[in-house]
Amino acid sequence: LRNMNVLITGAGGSIGSELCRQVVQLNPASLILLEQNEFNLYTIAQEIDSMQCDIPLHARLGDVCDETGVRLVFAEYEPDIVFHAAAYKHVPSLQGQLREAVRNNLVGTEVMARVSCESGCKQFVLISTDKAVNPTSIMGATKRMAEILVQALNVDSKVAFITVRFGNVLGSAGSVVPLFKKQIEAGGPVTVTHPDVTRFFMTIAEACQLIMQASAIGQGSEIFVLDMGSPVSIDFLARQYIRMAGSVPGRDIEIVYTGLRPGEKLAEELFHDDEKLSETVHHQINLAESRILDRGVVMTAISSLLSKCEQSDAVGIEQIMKNLVPEYTPENNVIDVK
């Protein structure tokens, strides 16, 4: 990243802001922040400024779906590398908002990727999620489509498109850890969806270090999967946080099981069944090798999807999603914990 113009989308989010903190210390030629939330953009820009790294910093308020705005950013700052972290990530919130999920997570990726192809950008890094593997949620399906899109775009492109896929990051906005802390401070109860639910976890700092290292390894078309270790029981995590607060689970602070919400799974996966796992030069970064879909087929499907979004045609959107991601199995029923 040294002497490169680095653009980070979703720069004010949990992953985006940590990428900003780490990238700026690697002496890029400049750091460009693109963020649609004004307060989050102001906050991370102020923090980076206070680090006094003497790196040109460009904080731009904007939406990745706004092609005109994106083109202006590329024309003015000429990014060499794009870290695309902008996305809606909250599974239950997106279940009833199909159009907005597709628009932000897929249309935004398509706009950023296409403009990258046309601008002389050297590398595009998509930040993905384990929820893209055998998705049962709208969020997961849109992220899987984004993975498929950037792999297809890599064919015959001068831009090296790579994907980095990983699980939950501890303490990120909207995750269980801040919620548990808030509930414990209020005296409980602490809510857990299901006693058997598990998730993969990694610290934000470690995830971002590995994202940048995957960027250094990637040549184009790869889906890199971070080694997340063993999955963690959310029930165990809740009990540990209660104990760390000096209380006894079940006696001082009650744990209430609420049932899995629509789109949620008991356990996440890091690889698809048809993906071949291989090692890379980094022991915490694996390569998931799978069949790359024909670029023309993918772009036709994406074009149809954009049309359906403009028409707010939820049925049409859902059908295209299932065609492009056949392993997508929508789960709209709450799973009882009894």
C-alpha positions, 0 to 999 in steps of 0.5 A, a space after each residue: 500500500 506504500 505510495 498508493 492512493 487507497 480508497 475505503 468505502 464504508 470508511 466510518 463503519 467498524 471494519 472501514 474505520 479500522 482499515 483507515 487506522 491501519 492503512 494510514 500507518 503504511 505510508 500510502 500516497 493518499 487515503 480517500 474515505 467514502 462514507 454516507 453517514 456524516 457523523 461517522 465520516 467526521 469522526 474517523 476523519 478527525 481521528 486520522 487527522 489527530 494521528 498526524 501521519 502527514 498523509 493527504 486525507 480526503 473525506 468524501 460524503 457519498 453513497 456507493 450507489 450514486 454512480 455520478 458521485 463515485 465517478 467524481 471521487 475516482 476522477 479527483 483522487 485516482 485511487 489505485 486500490 479500493 477496499 469496499 467495506 460499505 454494506 448493510 450487515 444486520 440480518 434481521 433488519 434486512 429481511 423485510 427490506 429486500 430492495 434496499 439490501 440488494 441496492 446497497 450490497 449489490 448495486 453499490 458493489 457493481 457501481 464501485 467495481 465498474 468504475 474501478 474497471 474504467 478508471 485505471 484502478 489496480 486492485 479491488 478488495 471486496 469485504 465479504 461475510 460467512 453469511 454468504 455461504 449457503 445463505 438463508 438471509 437476504 443479507 447473506 444472499 446479496 453478499 454472495 451475489 457480490 462475491 460472484 460479481 467481482 469474480 466474474 468481473 476479474 475475467 479480462 480485467 486489468 483490475 485484480 478483483 479479490 474477496 476476503 470472507 470472514 465471520 463476526 468481529 468482536 465489538 462491531 456496531 450492531 453485534 452481540 457484545 455491545 448489546 450484552 454489555 448494555 443489557 448487563 449494565 441495565 441489570 438484565 435480562 440478557 437475550 440470547 436467540 438460542 442456547 445452541 447458537 454459535 458464531 465465528 469471532 475475530 477482533 476487528 484489528 486482526 481481521 483488518 490486518 489479514 484483509 491487507 495481507 490478503 490484498 498483498 497476496 491476491 492476484 485476481 479472482 481469489 476468494 480468501 477465507 480468514 482462519 477464524 478458529 473454532 466457533 464460539 457459543 453465544 450462550 457461553 459468551 453471554 455468561 462470560 460477560 455476566 461473570 466479568 461484570 461480577 454477577 452470576 448468570 441466572 441468579 443476578 442476571 437472567 438469560 432469556 432465549 428469544 428464538 432465532 429470528 428470520 434469516 438467522 442460522 444456528 451455525 455459520 459456515 466459512 466454505 461452500 460444499 463445492 469450494 476446494 480449500 487450499 493454503 496460502 503463504 499466510 497460515 491464517 489466510 485460506 483460498 476457497 477455489 470454486 467455479 467462476 460463472 460466465 461473466 456475460 451470464 452474471 452481468 445479464 442477471 445483475 442488469 435484470 436485478 437492477 431493473 427489478 430494483 427500479 420497479 420495486 419488484 420483490 418477487 422478480 428480485 427474489 427469483 433472480 437471486 435464487 437463479 444466481 445463488 441456487 443454494 439460497 434457501 430463504 428462512 422466514 420462520 422463527 425457530 422455537 428454543 423449546 
